[in-house]
Amino acid sequence: MLEPDHVAAWEHFPHDADIGIRGKGATCLASFEQAALGLTAIVTPLQKVRAPDAIQIACPSSGDSEFLFLEPIDLARHAPAALPRGPILSGLKVAQHADRSWRAQCVVRVS
C-alpha cells in the first residue's frame, strides 16, 4: 500500500521547446506506468484512451532502466495532439528517492 507521500502520479515539466515527463510511484514499475500516462497525455487526452485488450510488455532484466524510454511509441490508434519524436538522453533519469518512492523521467522532443 502506498503511504500518502508515495501517491502514484505523473507530471509534465518545461524544458526549452520540449516537454519533460515525470512519473512517481511506490516501485520502479509504478513510476514507469505513470510516466507512460504522461507520455500518452502529450499525444491525446487521457479520457479518450480506451484499453480494450491487455498486452504483455517484456523488459530486459539487465541494463539501465532509463533506456526503457527509448522503445518506439505506437501512435496508430490515436490522433496525436503533438507528435513525440523521442527522448533526449541527457533528460533520462530513473531513481529511488529517500522516501523510498521511485521517479522515472525523460524529456521528449515534440513537433
Contacts in CASP RR format, 6 or more apart in sequence:
PFRMAT RR
TARGET T0000
AUTHOR 0000-0000-0000
METHOD contacts of the structure
MODEL  1
MLEPDHVAAWEHFPHDADIGIRGKGATCLASFEQAALGLTAIVTPLQKVR
APDAIQIACPSSGDSEFLFLEPIDLARHAPAALPRGPILSGLKVAQHADR
SWRAQCVVRVS
2 8 0 8 1.000
2 25 0 8 1.000
2 26 0 8 1.000
5 99 0 8 1.000
5 101 0 8 1.000
6 24 0 8 1.000
6 25 0 8 1.000
6 26 0 8 1.000
6 99 0 8 1.000
6 100 0 8 1.000
6 101 0 8 1.000
7 24 0 8 1.000
7 25 0 8 1.000
8 24 0 8 1.000
8 25 0 8 1.000
8 26 0 8 1.000
8 30 0 8 1.000
8 33 0 8 1.000
8 34 0 8 1.000
9 23 0 8 1.000
9 24 0 8 1.000
9 25 0 8 1.000
9 34 0 8 1.000
10 21 0 8 1.000
10 22 0 8 1.000
10 23 0 8 1.000
10 24 0 8 1.000
10 34 0 8 1.000
10 35 0 8 1.000
10 37 0 8 1.000
10 38 0 8 1.000
10 41 0 8 1.000
11 21 0 8 1.000
11 22 0 8 1.000
11 23 0 8 1.000
11 24 0 8 1.000
11 38 0 8 1.000
12 19 0 8 1.000
12 20 0 8 1.000
12 21 0 8 1.000
12 22 0 8 1.000
12 38 0 8 1.000
12 41 0 8 1.000
12 42 0 8 1.000
13 19 0 8 1.000
13 20 0 8 1.000
13 21 0 8 1.000
13 22 0 8 1.000
13 105 0 8 1.000
14 20 0 8 1.000
15 88 0 8 1.000
15 91 0 8 1.000
15 107 0 8 1.000
18 88 0 8 1.000
18 107 0 8 1.000
18 108 0 8 1.000
18 109 0 8 1.000
18 110 0 8 1.000
19 42 0 8 1.000
19 82 0 8 1.000
19 107 0 8 1.000
19 108 0 8 1.000
19 110 0 8 1.000
20 91 0 8 1.000
20 105 0 8 1.000
20 106 0 8 1.000
20 107 0 8 1.000
20 108 0 8 1.000
21 35 0 8 1.000
21 38 0 8 1.000
21 39 0 8 1.000
21 42 0 8 1.000
21 105 0 8 1.000
21 106 0 8 1.000
21 107 0 8 1.000
21 108 0 8 1.000
22 35 0 8 1.000
22 103 0 8 1.000
22 104 0 8 1.000
22 105 0 8 1.000
23 31 0 8 1.000
23 32 0 8 1.000
23 34 0 8 1.000
23 35 0 8 1.000
23 37 0 8 1.000
23 38 0 8 1.000
23 103 0 8 1.000
23 104 0 8 1.000
23 105 0 8 1.000
24 31 0 8 1.000
24 34 0 8 1.000
24 101 0 8 1.000
24 102 0 8 1.000
24 103 0 8 1.000
25 31 0 8 1.000
25 33 0 8 1.000
25 34 0 8 1.000
25 101 0 8 1.000
25 102 0 8 1.000
25 103 0 8 1.000
26 100 0 8 1.000
26 101 0 8 1.000
26 102 0 8 1.000
27 102 0 8 1.000
28 65 0 8 1.000
28 94 0 8 1.000
28 96 0 8 1.000
28 102 0 8 1.000
28 104 0 8 1.000
30 102 0 8 1.000
31 94 0 8 1.000
31 101 0 8 1.000
31 102 0 8 1.000
31 103 0 8 1.000
31 104 0 8 1.000
32 65 0 8 1.000
32 68 0 8 1.000
32 94 0 8 1.000
32 104 0 8 1.000
34 104 0 8 1.000
35 69 0 8 1.000
35 104 0 8 1.000
35 105 0 8 1.000
35 106 0 8 1.000
37 46 0 8 1.000
39 73 0 8 1.000
39 84 0 8 1.000
39 108 0 8 1.000
40 46 0 8 1.000
40 49 0 8 1.000
42 81 0 8 1.000
42 82 0 8 1.000
42 84 0 8 1.000
42 108 0 8 1.000
42 110 0 8 1.000
43 73 0 8 1.000
43 75 0 8 1.000
43 78 0 8 1.000
43 80 0 8 1.000
43 81 0 8 1.000
43 82 0 8 1.000
43 83 0 8 1.000
43 84 0 8 1.000
44 78 0 8 1.000
44 79 0 8 1.000
44 80 0 8 1.000
44 81 0 8 1.000
45 81 0 8 1.000
48 78 0 8 1.000
49 78 0 8 1.000
59 68 0 8 1.000
64 94 0 8 1.000
65 94 0 8 1.000
65 104 0 8 1.000
66 92 0 8 1.000
66 93 0 8 1.000
66 94 0 8 1.000
66 106 0 8 1.000
67 92 0 8 1.000
68 94 0 8 1.000
69 87 0 8 1.000
69 92 0 8 1.000
69 104 0 8 1.000
69 106 0 8 1.000
70 86 0 8 1.000
70 87 0 8 1.000
73 84 0 8 1.000
73 86 0 8 1.000
75 83 0 8 1.000
75 84 0 8 1.000
82 110 0 8 1.000
82 111 0 8 1.000
83 110 0 8 1.000
83 111 0 8 1.000
84 108 0 8 1.000
84 109 0 8 1.000
84 110 0 8 1.000
85 108 0 8 1.000
85 109 0 8 1.000
85 110 0 8 1.000
85 111 0 8 1.000
86 108 0 8 1.000
86 109 0 8 1.000
87 106 0 8 1.000
87 107 0 8 1.000
87 108 0 8 1.000
87 109 0 8 1.000
88 106 0 8 1.000
88 107 0 8 1.000
88 108 0 8 1.000
88 109 0 8 1.000
90 107 0 8 1.000
91 105 0 8 1.000
91 106 0 8 1.000
91 107 0 8 1.000
92 105 0 8 1.000
92 106 0 8 1.000
93 103 0 8 1.000
93 104 0 8 1.000
93 105 0 8 1.000
93 106 0 8 1.000
94 102 0 8 1.000
94 103 0 8 1.000
94 104 0 8 1.000
94 105 0 8 1.000
95 102 0 8 1.000
95 103 0 8 1.000
96 102 0 8 1.000
97 103 0 8 1.000
END
